[in-house]
């Protein structure tokens, strides 16, 4: 029987186990130009016992930033900062993918330089607010991306992927979930276009497919993964009938031979859809399962019964840098402190104890 602690070949990259660290925004890229620091390198290196680390969302361009102090992969100083991170993780025996995240309409002009405003698929504002250093700000109506800029944005994803490999990453994950730009193209309440980028299932999946093709062409499909979250309402997404869209998306991506598909379950009722997508995708299948609290040890059975190849853990990995060892031992587990999730100093970032330290 396959267990979570068995190694797995991820499209040619051998992972020590089947426990992934999910991408989690931490808003601590305090280096020049939103570049990673020594603290960021230490944070990821502490968690190198994960079979795979997937970083926090990394913007592919200045315009792709939607939160304060999040890192990018579009400048030389950012590449140099990430090299510190990847070197530290590899020295500790880990494997790490960069998650490329363009936030699209999620953000605010005060987070962007030079009078820029957030862009979107259609001029539809998200309900809610975003945190800024000036306090919470209402989301604004984004500037609709014209066709030429859509193609340019696809190029920015590919460029960021190339920069990720230069920075030493083992691969990249494209963030097509949680209401950010790729997801905004997929969802019918955010994509009101009637041109070739919307108006039908084929139109709405086009951007995700073209981004995946461009990145795979740039760095290889074996180093490219995609994260999706069907029906996830986060960031004001509304997908009433998601199955046709995501079935078509996975079928269009399948010929590319991507390294993995990472599915975030928005609720336990979506397991059937996750399994349907798994049947259509021949690469590695990563699942971030729907749970009442933080994803815990009880989800390891999803690997044993074949539901998933890898299970991704979020907050529990944030608070337990040696999570695979704790899962193997049956605990105990440190409790995550939400007050230190975003921004701040190294408290709640580098000071969660390991089992050995405890």
matplotlib code that plots the C-alpha trace (Angstrom):
import matplotlib.pyplot as plt

x = [0.0, 1.3, 1.6, 2.2, 5.8, 6.8, 8.8, 7.2, 8.5, 7.1, 7.7, 11.4, 11.8, 12.0, 10.2, 11.1, 7.4, 3.9, 3.3, 3.3, 3.5, 0.6, 1.2, 0.5, 0.8, 3.0, 3.6, 7.2, 9.2, 11.0, 14.1, 14.7, 11.8, 9.8, 12.6, 13.0, 15.3, 17.4, 14.4, 12.4, 15.2, 15.2, 11.4, 11.4, 14.5, 12.9, 10.2, 12.4, 11.3, 8.1, 8.1, 7.3, 7.3, 5.0, 5.9, 3.5, 2.1, 4.8, 3.7, 5.0, 4.9, 4.5, 0.8, 0.3, 0.7, -2.4, -1.2, 1.5, 5.0, 4.5, 7.4, 7.9, 9.9, 10.3, 13.6, 17.2, 17.1, 14.1, 15.8, 18.8, 16.6, 14.9, 18.3, 19.0, 15.7, 16.2, 19.9, 18.8, 16.0, 18.2, 21.0, 18.4, 17.4, 14.1, 12.3, 10.6, 8.2, 7.4, 3.7, 3.2, 0.2, -1.3, -4.0, -5.9, -8.8, -7.8, -5.7, -5.8, -4.0, -2.2, -0.3, 0.9, 3.4, 3.1, -0.7, -1.3, -4.7, -5.6, -6.6, -9.3, -11.0, -14.0, -14.7, -16.4, -15.3, -15.0, -17.1, -15.1, -11.8, -8.1, -5.6, -3.0, -0.5, -3.1, -5.7, -8.5, -9.6, -12.6, -11.9, -12.3, -13.6, -10.6, -9.4, -10.4, -7.5, -7.5, -6.5, -2.9, -2.4, -3.8, -1.1, 1.5, 0.3, 0.7, 4.3, 4.8, 3.9, 6.4, 9.1, 8.5, 8.8, 12.1, 13.3, 12.2, 14.4, 17.3, 16.6, 17.1, 13.5, 12.6, 9.5, 6.5, 2.9, 0.4, -2.2, -5.5, -7.5, -8.9, -10.3, -7.1, -6.6, -6.6, -9.7, -11.3, -11.1, -12.7, -15.6, -18.7, -19.5, -16.1, -15.6, -18.4, -16.4, -18.0, -14.7, -12.4, -11.4, -15.0, -18.6, -18.4, -16.6, -14.0, -13.4, -13.3, -10.7, -8.5, -6.4, -5.5, -4.6, -2.5, -0.6, 0.1, 1.3, 3.6, 5.1, 5.6, 7.2, 9.6, 10.7, 9.2, 5.9, 7.7, 8.4, 4.9, 1.9, -1.5, -3.6, -7.4, -10.3, -13.6, -16.6, -14.4, -16.3, -13.2, -12.6, -16.2, -16.2, -19.5, -19.4, -22.8, -22.1, -18.4, -18.0, -18.3, -15.7, -13.1, -13.6, -13.0, -10.0, -8.3, -9.0, -7.4, -4.4, -3.9, -2.0, 0.6, 1.9, 2.0, 3.9, 0.8, -2.7, -3.4, -7.0, -8.3, -11.7, -14.1, -16.3, -16.6, -19.4, -16.9, -15.0, -16.9, -15.7, -12.1, -12.2, -13.6, -10.8, -8.2, -9.5, -8.9, -5.4, -2.6, 0.1, 0.5, -2.6, -2.2, -5.3, -5.9, -8.9, -11.9, -11.7, -13.4, -10.1, -6.5, -5.8, -4.7, -3.3, -6.7, -6.3, -3.3, -5.7, -6.5, -3.1, -3.5, -6.9, -5.7, -7.8, -4.6, -1.0, 0.1, -1.8, -1.1, -1.1, -1.4, -1.7, -0.5, 2.7, 3.0, 3.0, 4.9, 8.1, 8.8, 5.3, 6.1, 7.9, 4.9, 2.5, 4.5, 4.6, 0.9, 1.7, 1.7, 1.1, 1.8, -1.3, -1.1, -1.4, -3.5, -2.4, 1.1, 0.0, 0.5, 3.4, 5.3, 8.7, 10.1, 7.6, 5.1, 7.3, 10.6, 10.0, 7.6, 9.5, 10.3, 9.6, 13.2, 13.3, 10.1]
y = [0.0, 3.5, 5.8, 9.5, 8.8, 7.0, 8.8, 9.9, 10.8, 14.2, 14.2, 13.5, 15.3, 12.7, 13.9, 12.3, 12.0, 12.8, 15.7, 19.1, 22.6, 24.6, 28.1, 30.7, 34.4, 35.8, 39.4, 39.5, 40.3, 43.2, 43.1, 45.8, 45.9, 43.2, 40.7, 37.8, 38.2, 35.9, 35.4, 34.1, 31.7, 30.5, 30.1, 27.8, 25.9, 25.1, 23.3, 21.4, 18.0, 18.5, 16.3, 19.5, 23.2, 25.5, 29.1, 31.9, 33.7, 35.5, 38.3, 38.0, 41.8, 45.0, 45.1, 41.6, 42.6, 42.7, 42.8, 44.6, 43.2, 40.2, 39.0, 39.2, 37.3, 40.1, 41.8, 40.9, 41.7, 39.5, 36.6, 37.1, 37.1, 33.9, 32.3, 32.5, 30.7, 27.9, 27.4, 27.1, 24.6, 22.5, 22.4, 21.0, 18.3, 19.9, 20.5, 23.8, 25.2, 29.0, 29.8, 32.5, 34.6, 37.6, 39.0, 40.8, 42.8, 42.0, 44.9, 48.6, 51.6, 52.4, 49.1, 50.0, 52.5, 55.3, 55.7, 52.1, 50.5, 46.8, 45.1, 42.5, 40.3, 42.6, 45.9, 44.2, 45.2, 42.5, 42.9, 43.5, 45.2, 44.6, 45.4, 48.1, 49.9, 52.8, 50.5, 48.5, 49.8, 48.9, 47.0, 49.3, 48.6, 47.2, 48.3, 45.7, 44.0, 44.5, 41.6, 42.9, 43.2, 39.7, 38.4, 40.5, 39.2, 35.6, 36.6, 37.9, 34.5, 32.8, 35.4, 34.9, 31.1, 31.6, 33.8, 31.1, 28.5, 31.1, 31.6, 27.8, 26.6, 23.1, 24.3, 26.6, 26.4, 28.6, 30.0, 29.5, 29.4, 31.6, 34.4, 35.7, 36.5, 33.0, 32.2, 35.5, 34.3, 31.0, 32.3, 33.5, 36.3, 37.9, 37.1, 39.0, 39.2, 38.3, 38.0, 35.0, 35.2, 34.7, 34.1, 30.3, 27.6, 27.4, 31.1, 31.3, 28.5, 29.9, 32.2, 29.4, 27.1, 29.7, 30.6, 26.9, 26.4, 29.5, 28.5, 24.8, 26.0, 28.3, 25.9, 22.5, 20.9, 18.6, 21.7, 23.3, 22.7, 24.3, 25.1, 25.4, 25.7, 25.0, 26.9, 28.5, 31.8, 33.5, 37.0, 37.2, 34.3, 32.7, 29.4, 27.8, 25.0, 24.5, 20.9, 21.7, 24.4, 22.5, 19.3, 21.2, 22.9, 19.6, 18.0, 20.9, 20.8, 17.0, 16.9, 19.3, 16.7, 19.1, 17.9, 18.2, 19.4, 20.9, 21.0, 23.0, 21.6, 24.4, 21.9, 18.2, 18.0, 18.6, 15.4, 13.9, 16.7, 16.3, 12.6, 13.3, 15.7, 13.2, 10.6, 13.0, 14.0, 11.6, 13.6, 13.8, 14.8, 17.1, 17.6, 20.3, 18.6, 20.4, 20.0, 21.7, 23.0, 22.9, 19.9, 17.2, 13.7, 12.1, 13.2, 11.0, 8.2, 10.0, 8.8, 5.3, 4.9, 6.5, 9.6, 11.8, 11.3, 14.1, 16.0, 19.7, 21.1, 24.9, 26.3, 23.2, 23.4, 27.1, 26.3, 23.0, 23.3, 19.6, 18.5, 15.2, 14.0, 15.1, 13.3, 10.2, 10.4, 11.2, 14.7, 16.7, 19.8, 23.5, 25.7, 28.3, 32.0, 33.9, 37.2, 36.6, 35.2, 38.3, 40.8, 41.5, 40.4, 36.9, 36.2, 33.7, 33.1, 31.5, 30.7, 27.7, 24.9, 21.5, 18.2, 17.9, 21.5, 20.9]
z = [0.0, -0.9, 2.0, 2.5, 3.5, 0.3, -2.4, -5.7, -9.1, -10.0, -13.8, -13.2, -9.9, -7.1, -4.0, -0.6, 0.4, -0.6, 1.8, 0.2, 1.8, 0.3, -1.0, 1.8, 1.5, 4.4, 3.2, 4.4, 1.2, 2.8, 0.5, -2.2, -4.7, -2.9, -3.0, -0.5, 2.5, 4.7, 6.9, 4.0, 3.1, 6.7, 6.8, 3.7, 4.7, 8.0, 6.1, 3.6, 4.9, 2.8, -0.3, -2.2, -1.0, -3.1, -2.3, -1.5, -4.6, -6.5, -8.9, -12.5, -13.0, -11.1, -12.1, -10.8, -7.1, -5.0, -1.4, 0.5, 0.8, -1.5, -3.6, -7.3, -10.0, -12.5, -11.5, -11.0, -7.3, -6.9, -8.7, -6.4, -3.4, -4.4, -5.1, -1.4, -0.7, -3.2, -2.2, 1.5, 0.7, -1.6, 1.0, 3.5, 1.0, -0.2, -3.4, -4.1, -6.8, -7.1, -7.4, -10.0, -9.0, -10.9, -8.7, -11.4, -10.0, -6.5, -5.2, -5.1, -6.8, -3.5, -3.8, -7.3, -8.6, -11.1, -11.1, -12.2, -11.4, -11.1, -14.3, -14.9, -17.4, -17.4, -15.6, -12.7, -9.1, -6.5, -3.3, -0.2, 0.8, 0.6, 3.3, 2.6, 4.8, 4.7, 6.1, 4.4, 1.0, -1.1, -4.3, -7.3, -10.8, -12.7, -16.1, -18.6, -20.3, -24.1, -26.4, -26.8, -23.1, -22.5, -24.8, -23.0, -19.6, -20.9, -21.8, -18.3, -16.8, -19.1, -18.3, -14.5, -15.0, -16.8, -13.9, -11.4, -13.1, -13.1, -9.4, -8.8, -8.4, -9.4, -11.2, -11.0, -10.1, -12.0, -9.6, -11.3, -8.0, -5.2, -7.4, -8.9, -12.6, -14.2, -12.1, -13.1, -16.7, -15.8, -13.8, -15.5, -13.0, -13.6, -17.3, -19.2, -22.4, -25.8, -27.7, -28.0, -24.3, -23.0, -24.1, -23.8, -21.9, -24.6, -24.4, -20.6, -20.4, -23.1, -20.9, -18.5, -21.4, -23.2, -20.0, -19.4, -23.0, -22.8, -19.5, -20.6, -23.8, -21.8, -19.0, -19.9, -19.0, -16.6, -14.4, -14.7, -12.4, -12.2, -9.1, -9.5, -7.0, -8.7, -7.1, -4.5, -3.7, -2.3, -3.8, -4.9, -7.4, -8.4, -10.4, -10.2, -12.7, -12.6, -13.9, -17.7, -17.4, -15.4, -17.3, -20.5, -18.9, -17.8, -21.1, -23.0, -20.7, -20.7, -24.0, -22.6, -20.1, -17.1, -14.0, -11.8, -11.2, -7.7, -6.8, -3.8, -2.6, -1.8, 0.2, 0.9, -1.7, -4.4, -4.0, -6.9, -9.2, -7.9, -8.7, -12.2, -12.9, -11.6, -14.1, -16.9, -15.8, -16.2, -14.3, -10.6, -8.7, -5.6, -3.4, -0.8, 0.7, 2.3, 6.1, 9.0, 10.4, 9.2, 7.0, 9.4, 9.7, 9.0, 5.3, 4.8, 4.0, 0.7, -0.5, 0.8, -1.0, -4.2, -4.1, -4.4, -5.1, -2.8, -0.1, 0.5, 4.0, 4.7, 8.2, 9.9, 7.9, 8.8, 12.5, 12.3, 10.3, 10.7, 9.8, 8.1, 11.3, 13.4, 11.1, 11.2, 15.1, 15.3, 16.8, 18.9, 16.7, 17.3, 17.0, 14.2, 15.4, 12.9, 14.3, 12.8, 9.4, 7.4, 7.8, 10.9, 12.1, 12.6, 15.4, 14.2, 11.2, 12.3, 15.9, 15.8, 17.5, 16.0, 17.8, 18.7, 20.1, 22.1]

ax = plt.figure().add_subplot(projection="3d")
ax.plot(x, y, z, "-o")
ax.set_aspect("equal")
plt.show()
